[in-house]
């Protein structure tokens, strides 16, 4: 578990270093990358549509009658 944390921390550090280098290079090629990163960082993420869809799925699955499905499955005998 500690190894996973260290690996993820190292990966995050590398990403931050790459982003920092891109912003310091100041080449015309890196301008769209900087704009995209700024857009991703400042975009407000709303999870309400996802929660609504999950609520709909929960309501749909709650109405299912799984007993008929289980009764239709073939029986399996285990012999030892």
C-alpha positions in Angstrom: 0.0 0.0 0.0 2.9 2.4 0.8 4.4 1.5 -2.6 1.2 2.4 -4.4 1.1 5.8 -2.6 4.8 6.5 -3.5 4.2 5.5 -7.1 1.1 7.7 -7.4 2.9 10.6 -5.7 5.9 10.3 -8.1 3.5 10.2 -11.1 1.7 13.3 -9.9 5.1 15.1 -9.4 6.1 14.2 -12.9 2.8 15.5 -14.3 3.3 18.8 -12.4 6.8 19.1 -13.6 5.8 18.5 -17.2 3.0 21.1 -16.9 5.5 23.6 -15.4 7.9 23.0 -18.1 5.3 23.5 -20.8 4.3 26.9 -19.3 7.9 28.0 -19.0 9.0 27.0 -22.5 6.6 29.6 -24.0 6.6 28.3 -27.5 3.7 28.8 -30.0 3.2 25.1 -30.1 2.6 24.9 -26.3 0.0 27.7 -26.3 -3.0 25.4 -27.1 -1.9 22.9 -24.4 -1.7 25.7 -21.8 -5.2 26.9 -22.8 -6.6 23.4 -22.6 -5.0 22.8 -19.2 -6.4 26.1 -17.9 -9.8 25.2 -19.2 -9.7 21.8 -17.5 -8.5 23.2 -14.2 -11.1 26.0 -13.9 -14.1 24.1 -15.3 -16.7 23.5 -12.7 -17.7 19.9 -12.6 -21.3 19.1 -11.8 -22.2 15.6 -10.7 -25.9 16.2 -10.6 -26.6 14.7 -14.1 -24.7 11.5 -13.1 -26.6 11.3 -9.8 -29.9 11.7 -11.6 -29.0 8.8 -14.0 -28.0 6.6 -11.1 -31.2 7.3 -9.4 -33.2 6.3 -12.5 -31.2 3.1 -12.8 -31.8 2.3 -9.1 -35.5 2.8 -9.5 -35.5 0.6 -12.6 -33.5 -2.2 -11.0 -35.6 -2.0 -7.8 -38.7 -3.0 -9.8 -37.2 -6.1 -11.4 -38.4 -9.5 -10.2 -35.3 -11.7 -10.2 -37.1 -14.8 -8.8 -38.4 -15.8 -12.3 -34.9 -15.4 -13.7 -33.4 -17.6 -11.0 -36.1 -20.2 -11.5 -35.3 -20.4 -15.2 -31.6 -21.2 -14.7 -30.5 -24.8 -15.1 -29.7 -26.7 -12.0 -26.0 -27.7 -11.4 -25.1 -30.7 -9.5 -21.7 -30.9 -7.8 -20.4 -34.4 -7.1 -17.4 -35.2 -5.1 
